[in-house]
Amino acid sequence: MIVSIVSPVAGAAVSGTIAITATATATAGVAGVQFQLDGADLVPQVTASPYSVSWNTTTATEGSHTLSATATDTKGNAATAQVNVTVNNSSNIPPGPGWTKLSYTELKGSENTSPCEMPIPAQSDTGCVAMVTAWNSAVADTSRNRLLLWGGGHEDYSGNEVYSVDLTQVGLCTSSNPCISRLDNYSPPNLTDTCVETLSDGRPNARHTYDGLAYVASIDSLFSVGGSLNFCGFGGHGAWLLALDSVLPTCAPNCVSNWTNQPDDPGTTSGLDYTTAYDSINNRVWMMDSSSLYYFDVATSAWHTGNSNAFYGDFNGTAVYDSSDQYVIRLGAYSAGITAIHYWSVASGSSYTMNTPTLDGSCAGILVSYPGLVWDPVDQVVVGYPGSGNTIWLLSPKTWTCTTETHGSTKGVDYPQDANANLAGIFKHFNYFPSIDTYVVCNDPNNDCWSLKRH
């Protein structure tokens, strides 16, 4: 039999209340999984998938601890997986509840030395700010508590370098040592009016990423698929993995980013309407376009078609993975004025049928184009942020209804400034870091990012 802990990952710094999630398979069938902290049971054995428990890290001492998951099959055979994590409840991020401005995190503002000035001429209409303003996304590197920005694309920006908003340094940064940094150098840009997937140095061409990025915890990598390529703007079908241990603060800004080209996705549409979500239980990246549901099997680097579907879709949607119900959920308000939400059950043995629930007026606030959506594994809700304002929406997949939370009263003082006027998509610029129970949004490249503590 096989068992592994998929969250948190080995070496992670954790704080607050987090979810511990494991996967287990056995020929004879899995009887249950027992979670332990330093050899002591955390809760009774979990007897049904998803194998996940909630752990309040404040009940443990600061420092290193061992988490283990022991799976037992129906014949009494057992296997154990374990990871070492560090409890750190002395985070520099204020405890909350509420929004906090993260000083020295603006991508190209006046407060600190900009990390994104390209020193050579490059095809660029709006410049590196396009990584936030022009149909681009981000990923939460939950192993290191940093938000990674990558994008550009079309005629907005040709640079394909990676930027990091480092939450571990919040409160310690200065104007000359900001909490946002460039990790690697850009590639020689594509300056021809042609669609180039791979640049001359073997790295991926810049692109509008839309919702085509995901963090794959099992292999500690950033995953990218599709997007609007620089310079031509046409959609690509390329898939890429970036090993995140190749882009660390210790080698910035001259890290040698380790990108590897994966098999092209099998999508039949333009490559611009993709949404993605990482399935931590089945170790898959799910991808949706307006014709089908697909998944990328991380273990085999192979694509598979889940099922066909037909819904109105363009690049205005965002997807999230519900690890409790094992749903992939896609939501967005489309350019033709159509609002849609769809979900697919992706549990083992599922037929991957597309479902279209009816949302009532309680969810109106997140029925917008390219919303920020994340999964909260503790409260088991989809948390949505439209990109501006002081309100977040909590969508329950059990009832398909929403509740709201409002934090702060003065825009730009105790809740985020409005999204930049040119912003085209929050996508995963709004993200969640479970080990420190903190949400982060970067909604304007010329102003600081913000964190949110709900509790």
Buried (B, 14 or more C-beta within 10 A) or exposed (E): BEBBBBBBBEEBBBBBBBBBBBBBBBEEEBBBBBBBBEEEEBEEBBEEBBBBBBBEBEEBEEEEBEBBBBBBBEEEEEBBBBBEBBBBBEBBBBBBEBBBBBBBBBBBBEBBEBBBEBEEEBBBEBBBBBBBBBBBBBBBBBBBBBBBBBBBBBBBBBBBBBBBBBBBBBBEBEEEEBBBBBBBBBBEBBEEEEBBBBBEEEBBBBBBBBBBBBBBBBEBBBBBBBBBBBBBBEBBBBBBBBBBEBBEBEEBBEBEBBBBBBEBBBBBBBBBBBBBBBBBBBBBBBBBBBBBBBBBEBEEEEBEEBBEBEBEBBBBBBBBBBBBBBBBBBBBBBEEEEBBBBBBBBBEEEEBEBEEEEBEEBBEBBBBBBBBBBBBBBBBBBBBBBBBBBBBBBBBBEEBBBEEBEBBEEEEEBBBBBBBEBBBBBBBBBBBBBBBBBBBBBBBBBBBBBBBBBE
